[in-house]
Amino acid sequence: MNKIFAPPAPAASLDIDVLRTVVEIAETGSMTVAAERVGRTPAALSMQLKKLEETLGRSLFVRNRQGMYATSEGERLLTYARKMVSLNHAALEAFRGPALTGEISIGLTDDLGYDQLASVLGGFAQSHCGVTVNVSMASSAALAPEFDRGNLDMTLLSPGCAVGRRESDITVHREKLIWLGAEGGCAKSRTPLPVAVANPGCAWRRQVIEALDRSGRPYRVAYISDFDAALQAAISADLAVGAMPESRIGQGLVPLRGAAGLPEPGASEIVLRIGANPTPAVVALAEHITESYRRLR
């Protein structure tokens, strides 16, 4: 039976702790795991969620055998909840301890996603305006040796055949790769299948090519670029299909779930690599990056 709610009261307000609970439930799909993360009991979280649903006049989650999933209204709230939790964190960081100063050189790969990068770096700039962050954009294969030469204080990398993982690397993000194509496009039906990939050395390229080889479906590399935006442009123009993180869905790109002969392409991973003797500013940015990516999951 569908729940019937009244619209939210004019004087209603949203509690940050409750919004954090909503984010954790959505990320974990489990009331029990979410309760462990926020340090409360499942019963307390269930009560929080019930009160919030009554306040908003909307049903936010549904439960099935696999876990808890946000409703369409829950997804709408999550957009605001993540921003509000992030802003609250940034405001607290801005007044926590002495103001940090200094310069940081960080290496970033183009495949991290512009929306995620803007959120992560923008949040740090708001909380630590006395720190200058110098950004170098390149492939993981180019950034790793620059870090080893001491030209970078820290770098985010995608480990793969060109860049080996190290014990000290910190995994900050992992996301499923899915096949994407142009909305209403026909590239997915062509034989051989036209595929858009990065240059050799990219971890995603090797995974995708090996998966296609195992599947037996005829394909050809139709478009090559090390730039994420260029690959997305080729796919949205229906020149090719490509395997990219789920977060790239949108702007003319649609998932090709169930398309004949398309194998599972695996997952993308982002690791953070920092030097042996980081400055307080580097430590602060490293902590901000790991926390920000955790909230973005």
C-alpha positions, 0 to 999 in steps of 0.5 A, spaced: 500 500 500 502 506 498 504 511 503 500 518 503 503 524 506 501 531 507 506 536 504 511 539 508 510 544 513 512 551 511 516 552 518 520 545 517 527 545 517 532 539 515 537 536 520 544 535 517 545 529 521 539 526 518 541 528 511 547 524 513 543 518 515 540 519 508 546 519 504 549 513 508 543 509 507 543 510 499 550 509 499 550 502 503 543 500 501 543 497 508 540 500 514 545 496 519 551 498 515 549 505 515 548 505 522 555 503 523 557 508 519 554 514 523 555 511 530 547 509 531 542 504 532 538 501 526 532 503 530 534 510 531 536 511 524 529 508 522 525 513 526 529 518 523 528 516 516 520 516 518 520 523 521 523 526 515 518 522 510 513 525 514 516 532 514 517 532 507 511 528 505 514 523 501 516 516 501 524 516 500 526 509 500 523 502 498 526 495 501 527 489 497 531 482 498 537 486 495 537 492 500 534 499 501 533 503 494 531 510 494 525 512 490 525 518 485 523 523 491 529 520 495 534 521 489 531 528 488 533 529 496 539 526 495 542 531 490 540 536 496 543 532 501 550 531 498 551 538 497 548 540 504 553 535 508 559 537 503 557 544 505 557 543 512 563 539 512 567 545 509 564 550 514 567 546 520 573 545 516 574 552 515 574 554 523 577 548 525 585 549 527 589 554 525 589 557 518 593 553 513 598 556 508 602 554 503 602 551 496 601 544 493 602 541 486 597 535 485 597 531 478 590 529 476 588 525 470 583 527 465 578 521 466 576 523 473 570 526 471 569 534 471 563 534 476 567 530 481 573 534 480 569 541 481 566 538 487 572 536 490 577 541 489 572 547 490 570 544 497 577 544 499 578 552 496 572 554 500 575 551 507 582 552 506 583 559 502 590 560 504 593 554 500 595 555 493 593 548 489 597 547 482 594 542 478 597 538 472 593 534 468 596 528 464 595 521 463 596 516 469 602 514 465 605 521 465 603 523 472 607 517 475 614 518 473 613 526 475 611 524 482 617 520 482 621 525 480 619 530 486 615 534 481 608 533 484 606 533 492 601 528 490 597 525 485 590 521 483 592 515 478 588 510 475 592 503 476 593 498 470 598 496 466 602 502 465 602 504 472 602 499 478 599 499 484 603 501 490 602 498 498 602 506 500 596 508 495 590 509 498 583 507 494 579 513 494 574 511 488 571 505 485 566 505 479 563 500 475 564 501 467 558 500 463 557 501 455 555 507 453 552 509 446 548 515 443 541 516 445 537 513 439 544 511 435 545 505 431 553 504 432 551 499 437 548 495 432 554 495 427 559 490 425 564 490 426 562 494 432 566 501 432 569 502 439 572 509 442 578 508 447 584 511 450 591 510 447 595 504 449 597 505 457 590 506 459 587 501 464 580 502 461 582 500 454 586 494 456 580 492 460 575 493 454 579 490 449 581 484 453 573 483 454 571 484 447 577 479 445 574 474 450 567 475 447 568 473 440 564 479 437 567 483 431 570 490 433 574 495 430 577 501 434 574 507 431 576 513 435 582 514 440 583 520 445 586 520 451 581 526 453 575 524 456 571 529 453 573 527 446 571 520 447 564 522 450 563 527 444 565 521 439 560 516 443 554 522 443 555 523 435 554 516 434 561 514 431 562 509 436 560 506 443 565 506 449 566 503 456 566 509 461 564 510 468 556 510 470 557 517 472 558 519 465 551 517 463 547 523 461 548 529 455 546 524 450 550 518 453 545 512 454 547 506 457 547 500 453 545 494 458 543 488 455 546 490 448 547 483 444 555 481 444 557 487 449 561 484 455 562 486 462 568 491 461 570 491 469 571 497 473 575 503 474 579 505 480 582 511 482 588 511 487 591 517 491 599 517 492 602 522 496 610 523 498 613 520 505 613 527 508 607 530 507 606 538 509 600 539 513 597 542 507 598 536 503 595 532 509 589 536 509 588 536 501 589 528 502 583 527 507 579 532 504 579 528 497 578 521 500 572 524 504 569 527 498 570 521 494 566 517 499 561 522 499 560 522 492 559 514 491 
